Amino acid sequence: MTTAADRTSLPRSMSALRLRVFVLLRLTLIIATSYLALAQSDFRSAPAPLAILILLGLLSNFLGPLLPRRLLESPKFLATVILVDTAWITVALVASGRVSADFFYLYFFILFLAAMGENLTLIVLGTLAVCAAYFFILLASGGIASLLTTSTLIRVPFLLSVATFYGYLVDRLRHERQRSHQEAAVISSLRENQRDIEEVNRRLEREIGVRRQAEEQLKRLSEVKTEFVSTVSHELRTPLTSIKNALDLLRPALDELGEPQQRFVQIAQRNVRRLAHIIDDLLDVSRIEAGQMSFSFAPARVESVLAAVMTSLQPEAEKSSLKVALQVEPELPDIWADAQRIEQVVSNLLSNAIKFTPAGGRVTVTAERRDDDIEIAVADTGIGLSDEDRERVFEPFYQAGDSLTDRVKGTGLGLAISRSMVAAHGGDLLVESRPAEGSRFHFKVPAAGPRATEIVDFERACREYSAYPFFSLLVLVPAVTEGKDAEEIVAVLGRLKEQLLTVLPRSSDRLHMQAACGRLLLVLLGTDRDGGLIVRSKVERLLAGVEAGGRVALVHGPAAFPEDGRTGFQLIRAATIAAGRREIT
Amino acid sequence: MTAKILMVDDEPDVVETVRYRLQQAGHEVDIADNGLVALGMVRAGKYDLLVLDVMLPGENGYRVAHYVREDERQGVYERRLPIILLTARDLSAEPEREKMFMDFSGADRVIYKPFDLDHLTRNIDELLAEVPPAG
């Protein structure tokens, strides 16, 4: 992986190198020019231009660091420098006035070699060859003595050093060119990477868009479904009204009819009632599914709720020759409930019990205290439930028992509705049963108090979440909850909440945070399992540095509830167990 | 106690059965099958009670009741007309909306379909007892 620092440091090192070459060149020029001046037999007779050149060289050296970077980075910079320096050294040679023509030609020949040459070794070898040829010519023309003159001995090393220097420069240039090619390649591959990343980002954004759309469509679909059920139900009720009214008006005339005809009218009446009941149940189910069923919670007296149900169902019980008893523990605290709904639930359970208990049996309705809850139970000595029935009895439209037996049937929705209503109170409708021995349906309703309000509020919030096809629920169990009092826990949760807001999308309307039952609950709407996992790892990383730390568990749902029967409270319970902590009681 | 009742519903079968029952109880019953006609009849005739279906063609029952109450505020009638709404849209599970609609319409009672005819006559008797019939 290439970091941004690598990308910027490459050109910087290149301009530094160029500056170094420039300075070196200056130094060499000064040395060379000084050498030419010193090579004069009499130093004082050295011509003035040479002195000026040396002075200029020294001055130009100070210029180096002042050169703008843009100039250094220009590709023509070194070429220009070489040209200027060639002119410079040539002027210096001419100015020294002691250069014989042959040396001058040799000098240019070497410059030519250097300009053509591709690397240092070749140039140096070429220069050596030229020098050897020069020696050979001198030897041939003037004998060994001519080789040993000062000027010759000085000229050869000078030529060699010039050649080496140019070779070095050419070599550096080549390297630099290669390097800038590589650099360009790296930069272009980086750009490509960036384009890839951008492409991936765009694709992800598109996907998110598609998913949001799907989510909205599902939401709209469920709204349409609810609207449809609602409309159909209302349309059904109008003709039902006419039938019911007509039958009601027939009642005074029943005596005039024969025995079988009277029975037929009764059948019609009974089935009108049943149809009306089915429509009511259907509407209830669609309301619960859409989260439209509203509950008005208030403290309620258990005795009065249960007594009302007993009174309304007493006639039916008597008709079936059953003993129905109500046992309420004395001095029960009030429950925090929508009394009408709890009445509906108990009424449902009781009428089921009456329906499925043979004559002479017993049905008992009880209310007892269980810690901070009140447990309400309806037990009968009826036909009971098989193992399979017990599993499925809460499913909508499931009819228990043998379909061949001539039993009065309900809509198959009563228990499903009851369970949802109990769930809205933070409880769970459960059943214990054995075939032929009887059944006992029971549920807990919180006693009125702050805890009950908290549970119920969370359930209400969860019903709103259920409108989203995807959501993740994170349950955070602080590490310090054991053995601390409620106020302290609330303070810890408050601190955690604040800290979480620093790592989580603050502005998001899709994040709901709620402290309940000593836990911090984070609901991420529109977030599926993958998104939930990412957030969880973020939260876990944050918690690692927090004293009150604790554990996080994730529950996710593609509209997991209430369709699959699970309630918000059950989700928290599952997540809490997953977090390795004591179950919420 | 007999009274002059205006029944507004566009379902002939419902109207027929209700009218029969109300006449049995000794009431005089007039019929309208839409809201505007009903409003005209309320303004013209002196009725003791209005039985009003909600889902009517044109102006719905809530609005018809609302207009009647508006007229009353303008002093068009000598006294307040008791109104019973009939509707198949059972809003008892959504108390906020129910309250909103009832507040808007200004109706005295709402009865959900399907209803018991006896339940309807009981409600009528109660309302009539509160406001004695004219004349």
Interface residues (C-beta under 8 A of the other chain):
Chain A: S230 S233 H234 E235 R237 T238 P239 L240 T241 S242 I243 K244 N245 A246 D248 L249 V272 A276 D280 L283 D284 R287 Q292 M293 S294 S296
Chain B: E11 D13 V14 T17 V18 Y20 R21 M55 A88 R89 D90 A93 E94 P95 E96 K113 P114 F115 D116 L117 D118
